[in-house]
């Protein structure tokens, strides 16, 4: 995915800096060349010797290192790489970037570069959620800076919440997405995700428990393989991935329109949990309790986006993948759904409450194709996404027809 690419890795100060050592190794395993830059704060957590030993090159540390300036000035250093990656990106370093400060080597490189930049933040949860940090993040996003993470979990300080550095594999996937490298480079894929919200009145709606986690993971995995991903998402509880075109929607009708606008595409992956029905005449005022009894609601069937796309003629994607969330007779129901919808594949799973899959971090799926059912073991949703993305890549890069 990143073979032959040159990555300038800036290591900020924080306990998560130890993960940068594993990131260097993993990038090299993938064939990338890594030039490390270590901040003064970063040296408090990892040593220049360990970074240099893993990278196989000298570590850049000082802005006014005359020897280094004679060999490669900081301007050239900032522009010689294919991508600048900051991991971990601290609150202080992001604040410098947002305000345009350049008082050390790292901040100067980031201000002087015309190369794309990817930040992997890591900090205490209170620092991450602080309004000042969020303002800086909004400014950096507006400036075109990409982000990966942070993840949610336990902190070294003992607190829990968003602020954990993304894992090395996630950062590498985000790097690949930014570089648009991999077997799916040049391919356009539409992915739908999340629930839809069908309004009853201004404060109530019909929805389901879908978190959007699986669809988000699929979009991220496809982008990591180089695809141009159009990500049409309902109101999910997880953040959309970086490196994709995000189209936010709320209702099924809006999702249908967004998918239509995103076509043509090489493939479509329809992971959204679209509500089957909508209220035909949603009230423009909050419905009140009344002595006359319960309000009467009339319903209409929502558009079948998967079936509509599957039945397109010349504009049909070469591969159409649907999802089937079932609570009983999973394989039988999903097999019937594939035939009924006319799609190529169905990714089926059991979302009975006892499984903990709906809204959880793991999934156990069965891939239904014309050739039969392929059971996958229970694994994390990111692992499911990577396996599905690899299979999609095999089809889209093969002269054989879909099966």
CORSUL-V318352 format. One record per residue. RES is the residue in one letter. PHI is phi in whole degrees, 0 to 359 (none if undefined). Layout:
((RES & PHI) (RES & PHI))
This chain:
((X & none) (X & 237) (X & 300) (X & 83) (X & 269) (X & 254) (X & 248) (X & 267) (X & 256) (X & 261) (X & 255) (X & 276) (X & 272) (X & 163) (X & 301) (X & 290) (X & 301) (X & 298) (X & 290) (X & 295) (X & 294) (X & 293) (X & 297) (X & 301) (X & 298) (X & 293) (X & 297) (X & 294) (X & 300) (X & 274) (X & 90) (X & 273) (X & 258) (X & 243) (X & 251) (X & 268) (X & 235) (X & 245) (X & 284) (X & 299) (X & 293) (X & 297) (X & 294) (X & 285) (X & 240) (X & 226) (X & 270) (X & 303) (X & 296) (X & 293) (X & 294) (X & 296) (X & 297) (X & 286) (X & 285) (X & 78) (X & 219) (X & 293) (X & 270) (X & 273) (X & 227) (X & 246) (X & 291) (X & 250) (X & 278) (X & 297) (X & 296) (X & 295) (X & 295) (X & 291) (X & 276) (X & 204) (X & 297) (X & 296) (X & 293) (X & 295) (X & 301) (X & 288) (X & 245) (X & 273) (X & 267) (X & 280) (X & 202) (X & 263) (X & 239) (X & 248) (X & 210) (X & 279) (X & 264) (X & 276) (X & 299) (X & 295) (X & 293) (X & 293) (X & 296) (X & 300) (X & 298) (X & 296) (X & 264) (X & 77) (X & 282) (X & 210) (X & 248) (X & 209) (X & 297) (X & 299) (X & 293) (X & 293) (X & 300) (X & 290) (X & 278) (X & 272) (X & 277) (X & 244) (X & 262) (X & 303) (X & 234) (X & 237) (X & 253) (X & 242) (X & 291) (X & 204) (X & 188) (X & 300) (X & 301) (X & 292) (X & 293) (X & 295) (X & 274) (X & 298) (X & 305) (X & 295) (X & 296) (X & 294) (X & 296) (X & 296) (X & 298) (X & 301) (X & 294) (X & 295) (X & 298) (X & 297) (X & 280) (X & 94) (X & 281) (X & 265) (X & 232) (X & 226) (X & 79) (X & 279) (X & 271) (X & 258) (X & 166) (X & 286) (X & 255) (X & 298) (X & 280) (X & 98) (X & 272) (X & 230) (X & 150) (X & 290) (X & 149) (X & 286) (X & 299) (X & 303) (X & 290) (X & 308) (X & 297) (X & 293) (X & 294) (X & 296) (X & 298) (X & 293) (X & 298) (X & 299) (X & 296) (X & 292) (X & 276) (X & 53) (X & 247) (X & 118) (X & 295) (X & 261) (X & 302) (X & 90) (X & 262) (X & 249) (X & 229) (X & 264) (X & 235) (X & 255) (X & 204) (X & 79) (X & 274) (X & 247) (X & 248) (X & 256) (X & 292) (X & 260) (X & 208) (X & 298) (X & 239) (X & 238) (X & 204) (X & 265) (X & 208) (X & 218) (X & 271) (X & 298) (X & 270) (X & 84) (X & 295) (X & 290) (X & 297) (X & 297) (X & 296) (X & 296) (X & 299) (X & 295) (X & 293) (X & 292) (X & 296) (X & 296) (X & 270) (X & 100) (X & 288) (X & 275) (X & 253) (X & 259) (X & 254) (X & 264) (X & 233) (X & 283) (X & 287) (X & 279) (X & 268) (X & 249) (X & 288) (X & 292) (X & 287) (X & 279) (X & 77) (X & 230) (X & 273) (X & 265) (X & 241) (X & 280) (X & 223) (X & 239) (X & 257) (X & 296) (X & 297) (X & 293) (X & 295) (X & 301) (X & 294) (X & 293) (X & 295) (X & 300) (X & 290) (X & 279) (X & 281) (X & 281) (X & 211) (X & 284) (X & 207) (X & 227) (X & 240) (X & 253) (X & 263) (X & 294) (X & 264) (X & 284) (X & 298) (X & 288) (X & 229) (X & 224) (X & 283) (X & 290) (X & 225) (X & 299) (X & 285) (X & 273) (X & 230) (X & 298) (X & 289) (X & 252) (X & 296) (X & 219) (X & 291) (X & 280) (X & 106) (X & 289) (X & 291) (X & 263) (X & 245) (X & 251) (X & 238) (X & 230) (X & 283) (X & 284) (X & 298) (X & 267) (X & 296) (X & 299) (X & 294) (X & 298) (X & 292) (X & 296) (X & 265) (X & 296) (X & 276) (X & 296) (X & 272) (X & 290) (X & 302) (X & 295) (X & 221) (X & 240) (X & 242) (X & 250) (X & 238) (X & 229) (X & 266) (X & 240) (X & 243) (X & 200) (X & 44) (X & 302) (X & 294) (X & 298) (X & 294) (X & 290) (X & 298) (X & 295) (X & 295) (X & 301) (X & 291) (X & 292) (X & 277) (X & 82) (X & 273) (X & 277) (X & 231) (X & 232) (X & 262) (X & 254) (X & 212) (X & 263) (X & 253) (X & 304) (X & 309) (X & 294) (X & 283) (X & 70) (X & 282) (X & 295) (X & 87) (X & 268) (X & 263) (X & 241) (X & 212) (X & 226) (X & 240) (X & 236) (X & 270) (X & 259) (X & 231) (X & 296) (X & 272) (X & 133) (X & 248) (X & 242) (X & 278) (X & 254) (X & 291) (X & 296) (X & 204) (X & 297) (X & 296) (X & 295) (X & 294) (X & 300) (X & 297) (X & 295) (X & 294) (X & 294) (X & 298) (X & 298) (X & 293) (X & 296) (X & 297) (X & 299) (X & 288) (X & 289) (X & 255) (X & 252) (X & 288) (X & 286) (X & 280) (X & 293) (X & 223))
